[in-house]
Amino acid sequence: MKAIKAVDKKPELVNVPEPGGDGVRVKVVSSSICGSDLLMMASGAFGDHVIGHEFAGVTGDGRAVAIEPITGCGHCASCDEGNRVHCDAGIYVMGVLGDGGMAEYATVPAANLVELPTGLDIHIASLVEPLAVAVHGLDRARVREGDRILVIGAGPIGLATGAALRHRGIAYDIAARHDHQRIAADQLGAGLNPNGHYDVVIDAVGSSESLLQSAQMVKPLGRVGLLGVSWEAVDLQPQFTAKEAELIPSLGYNCKSPQRNFEEAGAILHRHPSIAGALVTHRFPLDGVTEAFATAADRAAGAIKVVFDVA
């Protein structure tokens, strides 16, 4: 079958045997490129496995599913609470540490399948994963109705955060760098002129620069939710101490009902399918892997979310 692997720090289309082993066979329909895929590709962090952790497809018995790529032992306290990212056995992410979803088929543990709402187009359902990241970040930051909210960064996670806020009926402003990001944010109901101080700032970038902006914009005793993941050390500004602001990091998602973030994310996308129109800027077949990754890496040229149409 066709699949994408990292070869010499470059994405490459390869032919590999169809997956076997324990788990549920999924025919992949859509798979998308995450910013972390670009960073891991450049750093040589991928091994010899199929990459891709944002994907959705159809099981052999006809169920439309999104895939939680984080697995766990299923027995420790963290797994019992749905926090597989903190599993005692260590973190394991499909498409990062093992075979993922940039392929025609994948074998997935049954516990990692999340059924999609009836009527949701599977071709946009790879967006469920980044939406779940956003939902978890809002929950971690204890965002509630009446809070004044600023989102810093209008890449895929920042825009997904805005979409989740809009779904929850909470107004927000967003700080966007590029014109095409401002257009997408406007489509998602964002205020585009941040001003004053905010109860909660969601940092969807995770750089020293964005943390400085967060410290400047959050109100005293406010909260900064850190969704952006940096691969290098970042500076923590003195303003956090001066303002007694909370810095609340977020990673992954909760994987257990009734707080299962993938379920809310699926409901958000089902109710607001126009989210895909704002986030998805480019689509490619698996054969277009080289152009797809080059496009995803060029945010200034207009890319937000690049999706592979697998089936």
Residue pairs with C-beta under 8 A, 6 or more apart in sequence:
1 15
1 16
1 17
1 18
1 103
1 104
1 105
2 13
2 14
2 15
2 103
2 104
2 286
2 287
3 13
3 14
3 15
3 16
3 50
3 102
3 103
3 104
3 286
4 11
4 12
4 13
4 14
4 50
4 51
4 52
4 102
4 103
4 286
4 289
5 11
5 12
5 14
5 16
5 46
5 48
5 49
5 50
5 51
6 12
6 40
6 41
6 44
6 46
6 51
7 14
9 41
9 42
9 43
9 44
10 41
10 290
11 41
11 51
11 289
11 290
11 292
11 293
12 289
13 286
13 287
13 289
16 50
16 103
18 104
18 105
19 25
19 99
19 103
19 105
19 106
19 107
20 107
21 107
22 107
22 109
23 107
23 108
23 109
23 110
24 59
24 60
24 107
24 108
24 109
24 110
24 113
25 59
25 60
25 105
25 106
25 107
26 57
26 58
26 59
26 65
26 67
26 105
26 106
26 107
26 108
26 113
27 57
27 58
27 59
27 60
27 104
27 105
27 311
28 55
28 56
28 57
28 101
28 102
28 103
28 104
28 105
28 106
28 310
28 311
29 56
29 57
29 58
29 122
29 123
29 125
29 309
29 310
29 311
30 55
30 56
30 57
30 122
30 123
30 124
30 125
30 126
30 307
30 308
30 309
30 310
31 52
31 54
31 55
31 56
31 100
31 101
31 102
31 103
31 126
31 307
31 308
31 310
32 52
32 54
32 55
32 126
32 127
32 129
32 130
32 280
32 305
32 306
32 307
32 308
33 52
33 54
33 292
33 293
33 296
33 305
33 306
33 307
33 308
34 53
34 54
34 129
34 130
34 156
35 155
35 156
35 157
35 296
36 96
36 229
37 51
37 52
37 53
37 95
37 293
37 296
38 293
38 296
38 297
39 45
39 231
40 46
40 96
41 51
41 293
43 231
45 96
46 96
47 97
49 95
49 97
49 98
49 99
49 100
50 95
50 99
50 100
50 101
50 102
50 103
50 106
51 95
51 96
51 100
51 102
52 95
52 100
52 101
52 102
52 103
52 308
53 69
53 93
53 94
53 95
53 96
53 100
53 101
53 129
54 69
54 101
54 126
54 127
54 129
54 130
55 66
55 67
55 69
55 95
55 100
55 101
55 102
55 106
55 126
55 129
56 64
56 65
56 66
56 67
56 116
56 122
56 125
56 126
56 128
57 64
57 65
57 67
57 101
57 106
57 122
57 310
57 311
58 64
58 65
58 122
59 65
59 113
63 113
63 115
64 115
64 116
64 120
64 122
64 125
65 113
65 114
65 115
65 116
66 113
66 114
66 116
66 125
66 126
66 128
66 129
66 262
66 265
66 266
67 94
67 101
67 106
67 108
67 112
67 113
67 114
67 129
68 84
68 112
68 113
68 114
68 129
68 132
68 253
68 255
68 262
69 93
69 94
69 95
69 96
69 100
69 101
69 112
69 129
70 84
70 85
70 91
70 92
70 93
70 94
70 112
70 252
70 253
70 255
71 84
71 87
71 92
71 93
71 94
71 109
71 111
71 112
72 78
72 79
72 84
72 87
72 89
72 92
72 255
73 79
73 87
73 88
73 89
74 111
76 87
76 88
76 89
77 88
78 84
78 85
78 86
78 87
78 88
79 87
79 88
80 256
81 254
81 256
82 254
82 255
82 256
82 259
82 260
83 252
83 254
83 255
84 91
84 252
84 255
85 91
85 251
85 252
85 253
91 97
92 98
94 100
94 101
94 106
94 108
94 112
95 101
95 102
99 106
99 107
100 106
101 126
102 286
102 289
102 308
102 310
103 286
103 310
104 286
104 310
104 311
112 255
114 128
114 260
114 262
114 263
114 266
116 122
116 125
116 128
116 266
116 270
117 266
117 267
117 270
119 270
120 266
120 269
120 270
120 273
121 273
121 276
123 307
123 309
124 269
124 273
124 275
124 276
124 280
124 307
125 266
125 269
126 307
127 160
127 269
127 275
127 276
127 279
127 280
127 305
128 262
128 265
128 266
128 269
129 262
129 265
130 156
130 157
130 160
130 305
131 160
131 163
131 164
131 265
131 268
131 269
131 275
132 253
132 261
132 262
132 264
132 265
133 157
133 160
133 227
133 250
133 252
133 253
133 261
134 157
134 160
134 161
134 163
134 164
134 227
134 265
135 164
135 253
135 261
135 264
135 265
135 268
136 250
136 252
136 253
136 254
136 261
137 157
137 161
137 202
137 225
137 227
137 250
138 161
138 164
138 165
138 168
138 202
138 225
139 254
139 259
139 261
140 225
140 248
140 249
140 250
141 200
141 202
141 223
141 224
141 225
141 248
141 250
142 200
142 223
142 248
143 149
143 165
143 168
143 170
143 200
143 202
143 225
144 170
145 168
145 169
145 170
147 170
147 198
147 199
147 200
148 196
148 197
148 198
148 199
148 200
148 219
149 165
149 170
149 171
149 172
149 173
149 198
149 199
149 200
149 201
149 202
150 172
150 173
150 174
150 175
150 194
150 198
150 200
150 201
150 202
150 217
151 158
151 161
151 162
151 165
151 172
151 173
151 174
151 175
151 190
151 201
151 202
151 204
152 158
152 174
152 175
152 201
152 202
152 203
152 204
152 205
152 210
152 213
152 214
152 217
153 175
153 176
153 177
153 203
153 204
153 205
153 210
153 228
154 162
154 174
154 175
154 176
154 177
154 178
154 181
154 182
154 184
154 185
154 190
154 204
155 181
155 204
155 205
155 299
155 304
156 279
156 304
156 305
157 204
157 227
157 228
158 174
158 176
158 202
158 204
158 205
158 227
159 174
159 181
159 184
159 185
159 188
159 278
159 279
159 304
160 275
160 279
161 202
161 204
161 227
162 172
162 174
162 185
162 188
162 189
162 190
163 188
163 268
163 272
163 275
163 278
163 279
164 264
164 265
164 268
165 171
165 172
166 172
166 188
166 189
166 272
167 267
167 268
167 271
167 272
171 189
171 191
172 190
172 191
173 190
173 191
173 192
173 193
173 194
173 195
173 198
174 185
174 190
174 191
174 192
174 194
175 194
175 213
176 182
176 185
176 192
178 299
178 300
178 302
180 281
180 302
180 304
181 304
182 192
184 278
184 279
184 304
185 192
185 278
186 192
187 274
187 277
187 278
188 275
188 278
194 217
197 217
197 218
197 219
197 220
197 222
198 217
198 218
198 219
198 222
199 218
199 219
199 222
199 223
200 218
200 222
200 223
200 224
200 225
201 214
201 217
201 218
201 222
201 223
201 224
201 225
202 224
202 225
202 227
203 210
203 211
203 213
203 214
203 224
203 225
203 226
203 227
203 228
204 210
204 227
204 228
205 228
206 226
206 227
206 228
206 229
206 230
206 234
207 228
207 230
207 234
208 234
208 235
210 228
211 224
211 226
211 234
211 235
211 236
211 237
212 235
212 237
212 239
214 224
215 224
215 237
215 239
215 240
215 243
215 245
216 239
218 224
218 243
218 245
219 243
220 243
220 244
220 245
221 243
221 244
221 245
222 243
222 245
222 246
223 245
223 246
223 248
224 240
224 245
224 246
224 247
224 248
225 248
225 250
226 247
226 248
226 249
226 250
227 250
229 251
236 247
239 245
240 247
253 261
253 262
254 260
254 261
255 261
255 262
257 263
268 275
269 275
269 276
278 304
279 304
279 305
280 304
280 305
280 306
280 307
281 302
281 303
281 304
281 305
281 306
282 292
282 295
282 296
282 303
282 305
282 306
282 307
283 306
283 307
283 308
283 309
284 291
284 292
284 295
284 306
284 307
284 308
284 309
285 308
285 309
285 310
286 308
286 310
288 308
289 308
292 306
292 308
293 306
295 301
295 303
295 306
296 303
296 306
297 303
